[in-house]
Amino acid sequence: MEKYTDKNLLDTIGLSYGELSLKGKNRGQFERKLRNRINRNLKEFDYKLVEDLSKLYVLIDPKDLEKITEKLKKVFGIVGINQSSRVSQKDEEIKAKVLEFANYAYEKGARTFKISVNRSNKEFPINSMDYAKEVGAFVLINSPFEKVKMKDPDVMIYIDIRKEVYIYTTRIKTYGGLPLGSTGKGLVLLSGGIDSPVASFMMAKRGMRINFVTFNSFPFTSKQALEKIKELTNILTDYTGKSRLYTINILKLQEEINGKTRKEYATILTRRVMMRLSERLANSMQYQALITGESLGQVASQTLGGLTCTNASVEKLPVFRPLIGMDKTEIIDIAKEIGTYEKSIEPHEDSCVIFAPKHPVTNPKLEDILTEEAKIENYEELMDEIFSEKEYFNFG
């Protein structure tokens, strides 16, 4: 349908809510967060955000249509966008504008059309079906079109009657979800791989305000590896808004693990260090959950036994794993969609692979993990020292 739409006619973008419409008494709170997010995303443009019979519209300069549409696509809580032309309820204005849409569509090759009317404003004197027939007849008489087609027409012309009237031909599907900040705050364990950026996107889509923590093993991991993660964080801010990336060097504990514990347990023990430090950071900053990119069975540490041992290192916070039941192909598809894939596949060193065993245990038992951990006598002192040396960077 988009090829049949004259972009120069479009001065308004209608926003469809989806899930927000089910929030009952809490809907106002969700809508306020949605408005705030829209205003932040569009701050560089000249626009006006208005409400018309419980639906939000963005009044724009047509030259900014595509740029503003791209910005709005990344606002969670919106399920659909209608690029529209806004007119008054005067019958002659509606029909004249519809005729402009029809003539352009015909010029671009459309040969059949259909008029669809939604009469949200019941004060409009003609019901939806009768007005669709009336406008359709007007188009047939006054345009080159010779045929209305009720099923699968070349072009659908929608007329949405509210206090004002909005005319459009294209419905653009967006990510949906819930407005940022409406479901709490979480801390993402962000690596430079494919999975954790996708997990970040998935939880932000569910309305969670998120920040990030990453782990390094300088000098065994490079400054370039951290720069890559910072670039991923910057990409994600298109969806998450302003965010903070914490970085923690865990080399001192990794060296203790490598020197004092059984080699096959190194990956799980290192993962437990990361989880414990993340929980400490989350508690200190009043984040309410940890988020990881783990997917069941994907690597040795993500077996049911491995995840059980990892979970046991977290005392109070829930650990969300939005990718747990997804396969790699699904995760890659989302990474490509949100723009993180190309950056994620750039080679880098990861703290998890420093001192990684050739044959890691695949079904560890918690009692064995705790026995190995107890071999590090200064474990808690090192945790305190490592945590005190953390750094952070702000984005967005």
N, C-alpha and C positions, 0 to 999 in steps of 0.2 A: 504493500500500500504506500510505502514511503516515497517511491518514485513518482507517484501521482500527486504529491503534495507540493504546493508552491510555498517554499520556506519564507518568502517575503510577506505572506499573509499572516504569519504566526507571530502574535504579540503576547501570548499568555501560555503558561505551562500549568496544566492541572495535575494534582498529586492525589493518587489513590492510596489509602491507608492499609487495607487488608486487616491484619491482625489487631491493629489498634481499635478497630470498630467494635471489638469484643470485650474491651476493658471496662465497660460499665462505668461505675463511679470514679474509677481511676483514669478514665480516658483523658480528662483535662490535664492531669499531671504528665501523661505520656506525650500529649500534644505540645505542651510547653517545651519539653525536652526536644521534640522534633523541630519546633520553630527555632529554638536556639541553635540547633545544629545546622539548619538551613541557612540561617543568618550568618553563621561563622563561615560556612562553605562559600557563600556568595558575596563576601565582604568587598571583593574587588570590582563588583559590577554595580551598575545603576539599575535597581529593580524595586518592586514593591510587593510585599507578601500580604495577601488579603484572604479573608475567609468568606465563602459564599454558601450558605445553607450547609454548614458542617463539612465543607470541603475546602482545602487550601489551594490557592492559585498564586503563581508568581507572574506578575506583570513585568514584561521585559522589553528591551529594545531588540527588534528582530535580528539585528546584526550579531547579537550575543547568543542567539538561540542554541547553537550546537555546544558552545563552551559551557553555558549554564546547564544544559541537559546533561553533559558529562559530569559536572559537579553534583547534580542532584541524583544521578544514578548511584553515587557512592554514599548517599545518606540512608542509613538503615532506618526502617520503619515505613519507607515508601515502597509499595509493591508495583506501582505502575505510573507512567508519565504520559500525559496527553498534550502534545504540542498543538495549541489551539489558536483560533481567532475569536476575540471577544467582541460581542455586539450587544445592543440593548434588546429588550423584548419586543420592539416594534416589528411587526410582521414583514414590512418591506425591507428592513435592514437584514433580517435573518435570511430572507429569500435571495436578496442581492448577494450576500456573502456566500451562501451555498452555491449560487450560480458561478461565482468566481472559482470556487473549488472545483466544480464540475467541468467548467470550460478548460481549466488547466489540466485536469486529469484526462480529458478527451484529447487534448493536444499531445499528451505524453503516451497515448496509445490505448487508454481504457475505452472499452466499448459497451460495457454494462455497468450499472451502478445500483445501489440501494441506499435509501435514507433510513436511518435509525434514530428515533427520538426518545430521550429520557426526560420526562417531565417531573423533576424533583419539586418544582414550585407549582403546587396544585391550584394556585390562583391564575395561572395561565389558562385562557378560556377554552382551549381545544385539547382533547386528550391525545396521548402519545401516538396511538395508531392512526387516528384521523389526520393528525398534523403531518405525520410521515407521508401519508397518501397525498395530501395537499401539496407539500413541498416537492414530492416526486413528480407530480403532474406538472408543476411549475417548471421543473428542470427539463422535462421532456418537451414542453412547448417552447422553451427559450434557449435551449442548448442544442448542439449537434447530436446528443444522445438520442437513440431511438428505442432503447430497451432497458427496462428495469429487470433485474434478476434477483430473486429472493434468496437463492442459495449460491454461495461462492461467486459473488459479483467481482468484476475487476477492481472496483473501488467502492468502499463503504464510506458514506458521509454521515458522521455522528452529530446530532444536535442535542446538547445537554442544557436544558432549560432550568435555570435557577433564578436568582435576582437579576443576574445578567445571563446571557446566552453564550455558550462556548461551542464552537464548531471545529471539528477535526476529522482526520482520516486515518490516523495511525495511533496505535496503542503500544507503548514501549514498556516491556517488562523489566523490572529492576530486582534488587536482591531481597527486598522485604525485610523481615526481622523486626527488631524493636529499636527505638531510639537509644543512642549511646548514653550510658549513665543511668538507664532506667532499671537495671537489674544488679547493680553493685559494681565493685572494683576487683580486678584480678591481676595476678602477676604471671606473665608468660616466661617459661624457660626457653629462651630463643637461641637456637644454634644457627649455623650458616647453611643448614640443609633445606630440603624441600618442605618437610613436614611442619615444623613449628610455625613458620609464617602462615601456613594455611590454617593451623589451629587457632592462631591469633585472629585471623579473619572470621572464622566460624564463631568464636565467642563474642567478638565485637558485634557481629550480626545479631546475636541474641541480646544485645543491649548492654553488654558489660564494658565498662570503662577499663582499659588495660594499660599496663606498663610492662617493661621487659627487664629480664636479667640474663646476662650471658656470662660464660665462664671461660677463662683463658689459662694458659700454662706458660706465660712468658718466662724465659726466652724460647722455650720449645715450640710455642705457637707464635706466629709473626704478627706484627702490627697490621699487615695487610688483611689478615684474617678478621681482626676486629673492625677494620674499615669496611669490609664486606658486610658484616652484621649491622653496622651503623647505616649502610646504604639500604639494607633490607628494612630496617626500622623506619627510615625515611619514606620508603615506598608505602609501608603499612599505614603511615599517618594520614594518607588519603582516606582511609576507612576508619581509623581509630581516633583521629584528631590529635591534639597535643599529647605527647607522651614522653616518658623518660626511660632511658636504657641504662641500667646498672651493669657494671662489669667487675667481676671478682676473680682474682688470680688464686687458683687452688693448687698450685704446683707443690707447695710445702707438704700438703697432705697426700698428694699423689706419690711423692717420693717416699713417704712413710709407708704407704700401701704397697708400693713396689718392693721396698726393702724388708718388710716385716710380715707380709701375709702371703698366702698361697696365690700363685699367679692366675689361676683360673677364675678367681673371685674378684680380680681387679676392676673389671667394668662395673659390676654391681656395687662394689664398695665406693667407687668414684661417683656413681649415680646417686648413692645415698648421701654423700657429701653435698652434692649439688642440691638435692631436695631439702636437706636440713638447713643449708644456708639460705635457700629461697624462702623457706617458711619463716626463718628468723627475720629476713628482710621484709616479707609481707606483713608480719606482725608489727614490726617497727613503723611501717608506713600505713597501717590499717587497711591493707588489702584483704579481701575476704576469701580468696581461693587461689590455688596454684593451677596453672594450665600447662599441659605438655603436648607435644606432637606425637606421642606414642601410638602405635597401631599394633594390635595383638598379633604376635608371631612374626613381625617384620624382621627383627634382629634378635640375637641371643638374649639380650637384656629385656626384651619385650614379650617373653613367654609369660604364661600365667604365674609360674614360680618367680620369675624375675620381677614382674610387676608387684607381686605380693611382698617381696622383700623391699622393693622401693617404697611402696605405700607405708610400710611399717616404720620408715624413718620420719614420717610426718605425723606430728602428735595431735594437732587440733584442726587444721584447715582441710576442707575438701580438695581433692585433686581432680580436675576436669580433664578428660582426654577425648575431645570431640572427634578425633579421627579413629577411635579404637576399633570400629567395625568396618573401616574403609580399606579398600585395597590400593596399591600404589598408583594404578592407572587413574582411579578417581581423584586421588590427591593431586597428581600431576595436572590433571585437567583444571582443577580449581586454581592451582598455582599459576598456570598459564593465563587463566581468566583474570586474575587479580594483579598480574604483572610482576610476580616475585620469582617465577621459574628461572628465567635467564640468569638472574643474579645468583640464585640458589645453586645452580649447577657449576658455577665457577669454582675451580679447585681451591681448597683451603685446608688448613690444619684444624682439627677439632680436639678439644681437651679430652673427649671420651676415648680417642684412639691413642693418646699418649700413654705409653706403657701397657697398651691393650694386649691381652694374651692371645696367642695363636689359637688356643682351644678353650674359649670361655665356657664356663658352666652354663648349661641351658635350662636346668631345672633346679635352681638353688633352693636350699631349705633355710628358713630364717635362723634357726639355731646355729647352723654352720656359719652364716654371715656374722652373727653376733659374736661368735667365738673368734673369728678372724679380726673383727673390729676391735675387740678387747686387747689384741696384741699391740695396739698403738697406745702406749701409756699416756702420752701427752695429747690425745685426740682433742679434748675440749679446749685446751690452751691454744692449740693450733687453729681451731675453729674461731675462737675469739680474735686471734691475731689476724687471720685471713679476712674476717668480716670487717674489722676496723679499717682495713686498707682498701675497701671498695671505692670505686669511682662511679660517676654517672655523667650522662650527656642528655640534653633536652632536645626535643624535635617538635616541629610544627609551630 
